[in-house]
Amino acid sequence: MRKSWTSEEDEDLIEIMKQFKDKSPIWVNISKQLASERSGKQCRERWINHIDPSIDKTPWTSTELELIESKQFLYGNKWIYIASLLPGRTEMSVKNLWFSKHRRQRRKRSDPIFTPLELKDEDVDYLENYLDLGLDSDLGIHQ
């Protein structure tokens, strides 16, 4: 079933989840308790990313943004780990923030698809020598 969640479905899911206070839910069983035909995976994703009351939906702080920047630089796209450093923030919200921020930055710069390399003089000399040696076939250059 691929349609938007209704407020009634959200309310039903919240009521069902109240039974699981400290226990780990079995999502397939939860989906069967809903009146709609949602899958266990859909219920899990909806709860974890949208309606769990422990989710922090306040605007991002500059401290959080700096932490995401530094940890992404150190650990790459380990979103679960980075989100664990930010109580109340979900893996998906951290990942979405990162990619939307970088997409906006690319659009601002309006980088073309191909940007020429900034070559140093020694790089140019090396490439010219490489081509002069007849090794250009290795580069896929046909004259």
BASE-144406 format. One line per 10 residues: number of its first residue (from 1); their letters; for each residue z, x, y of N, C-alpha, C. Coordinates in steps of 0.1 Angstrom, whole numbers. Last residue first. Layout:
N
NUM> a> Z X Y Z X Y Z X Y  ...
//
This chain:
143
143> qhigldsdlg> -317 440 101 -325 444 113 -339 441 110  -287 424 94 -301 426 89 -310 429 102  -255 428 84 -264 428 95 -278 432 90  -234 429 66 -242 417 66 -252 416 77  -221 453 64 -216 443 74 -224 430 74  -236 467 46 -223 463 42 -217 452 51  -258 473 61 -260 462 51 -247 458 46  -251 494 77 -250 481 83 -252 470 73  -252 520 72 -242 512 64 -241 498 69  -266 538 86 -274 529 77 -264 521 68
133> ldlynelydv> -253 553 104 -254 559 91 -261 550 81  -253 537 126 -263 548 126 -264 554 112  -231 521 121 -245 515 120 -255 525 120  -211 539 124 -212 532 112 -226 527 110  -214 546 151 -216 556 141 -218 550 127  -208 521 163 -221 527 165 -224 538 154  -181 519 154 -191 509 150 -205 515 152  -169 541 168 -168 540 153 -179 531 148  -174 534 195 -180 546 189 -180 546 174  -159 511 196 -173 510 198 -180 522 192
123> dedklelptf> -133 522 192 -138 512 183 -153 511 184  -131 538 215 -131 544 201 -136 535 191  -130 519 235 -141 528 234 -142 534 220  -120 487 221 -117 499 229 -129 508 227  -130 453 225 -130 465 218 -127 477 227  -121 421 222 -119 432 232 -119 445 224  -145 399 207 -134 408 206 -133 418 218  -153 367 219 -157 380 216 -144 389 216  -146 337 202 -142 345 214 -146 360 210  -157 306 193 -159 321 191 -155 328 203
113> ipdsrkrrqr> -149 282 203 -147 285 189 -148 300 186  -132 288 235 -143 284 227 -141 288 212  -102 276 248 -108 287 240 -121 281 233  -86 263 268 -100 259 265 -108 270 258  -61 265 274 -69 277 276 -83 274 274  -54 239 268 -52 244 281 -61 256 284  -59 239 240 -67 231 249 -66 235 263  -38 256 232 -52 260 230 -61 252 238  -16 241 239 -18 254 246 -33 259 244  -18 219 223 -19 217 237 -22 231 244
103> rhksfwlnkv> -14 232 198 -27 226 200 -29 223 216  12 240 201 2 250 200 -12 244 202  25 215 201 27 224 212 15 235 213  18 205 176 13 198 188 14 207 201  31 224 159 16 223 159 11 215 172  58 220 166 52 233 166 37 232 168  62 192 162 64 198 175 57 211 176  57 191 134 49 184 143 50 189 158  79 207 124 65 211 122 55 204 132  100 191 133 99 205 137 85 210 136
93> smetrgplls> 95 167 119 96 167 134 94 181 140  96 175 92 84 170 98 84 170 113  123 183 90 113 193 87 100 188 94  144 168 116 137 168 103 126 179 102  175 174 130 161 175 132 154 176 118  202 175 125 196 162 129 181 162 131  206 209 133 212 197 127 206 184 133  187 233 128 187 224 139 193 211 133  184 248 106 191 255 116 193 245 128  167 233 90 181 234 86 190 240 96
83> aiyiwkngyl> 142 238 102 149 225 104 163 226 101  137 263 89 139 262 104 146 249 108  135 255 62 145 265 67 148 264 82  113 238 64 126 233 59 137 242 63  93 255 74 98 244 82 111 239 77  80 282 74 91 278 65 99 267 73  58 296 85 59 282 85 69 277 74  76 325 96 63 318 94 66 303 93  99 339 103 98 334 89 85 326 87  96 349 130 102 357 119 98 352 105
73> fqkseilele> 83 328 143 77 342 144 83 350 133  100 308 138 86 307 133 80 320 133  122 317 152 123 316 138 109 315 131  113 315 179 117 328 173 117 328 158  106 288 182 96 299 184 100 312 177  130 275 176 118 273 167 108 284 169  146 285 197 149 288 183 138 286 174  132 274 219 133 288 217 137 292 203  137 246 213 123 252 214 123 267 212  165 246 216 159 242 203 144 248 202
63> tstwptkdis> 168 252 243 174 261 233 168 258 219  156 231 255 149 244 256 155 254 246  155 202 233 161 210 244 154 224 244  137 172 228 140 186 224 145 194 236  152 140 232 142 150 235 146 164 231  166 125 201 167 129 216 156 139 219  169 119 175 156 115 182 156 118 197  182 131 147 183 133 161 170 130 168  193 113 119 182 119 126 184 120 141  212 98 107 216 111 111 205 119 118
53> pdihniwrer> 201 73 100 208 74 112 213 88 116  167 72 89 181 78 86 189 79 99  142 66 97 153 56 100 166 61 95  123 89 95 123 79 106 136 71 108  123 107 74 116 111 86 118 101 98  138 95 53 140 109 57 135 112 71  127 69 51 141 71 53 143 85 59  99 74 46 104 65 58 118 68 61  100 89 23 95 95 35 99 87 48  112 70 5 118 83 8 113 89 21
43> cqkgsresal> 92 50 5 106 47 9 113 60 13  70 64 -5 70 58 9 84 55 14  80 70 -31 77 81 -21 76 75 -7  82 45 -42 94 53 -40 92 64 -30  60 22 -24 63 31 -35 76 38 -32  62 -13 -16 63 1 -12 66 10 -24  57 -41 -15 53 -33 -26 52 -18 -22  87 -59 -3 73 -54 -2 70 -45 -14  114 -62 -9 105 -74 -12 90 -69 -11  130 -36 -27 124 -41 -15 115 -53 -18
33> qksinvwips> 137 -27 -52 146 -36 -45 140 -42 -32  118 -8 -58 118 -20 -65 127 -31 -59  126 13 -41 113 6 -38 112 -7 -46  149 21 -55 150 15 -42 137 7 -38  138 32 -78 146 20 -79 148 13 -66  125 54 -67 117 44 -74 125 31 -75  146 69 -56 137 62 -47 128 52 -54  178 71 -61 166 72 -69 156 63 -63  199 89 -38 192 77 -43 181 80 -52  229 105 -42 215 108 -40 208 95 -46
23> kdkfqkmiei> 258 93 -25 251 96 -37 236 98 -33  272 85 -3 273 100 -6 264 103 -19  259 58 1 266 66 11 266 81 8  243 38 -11 242 52 -16 250 62 -7  243 14 1 249 15 -12 251 29 -16  227 17 23 242 17 26 250 18 12  201 13 15 207 27 16 222 27 18  198 -14 18 198 -8 4 205 5 5  198 -16 46 208 -23 38 209 -17 24  175 0 52 188 4 57 199 -3 49
13> ldedeestws> 155 -16 40 158 -3 35 171 2 39  157 -39 56 160 -40 42 163 -26 36  149 -28 81 162 -34 79 166 -35 65  122 -21 74 132 -11 78 146 -16 76  112 -46 69 112 -36 58 122 -25 61  114 -57 94 121 -63 83 122 -54 72  97 -42 109 111 -40 112 119 -47 101  72 -27 87 77 -38 96 92 -35 99  50 0 86 63 -5 82 67 -16 92  15 -3 82 27 1 90 39 -6 84
3> krm> 0 3 50 1 -4 62 14 0 69  -10 7 21 -11 15 33 -11 6 45  0 8 -12 0 0 0 0 9 12
//
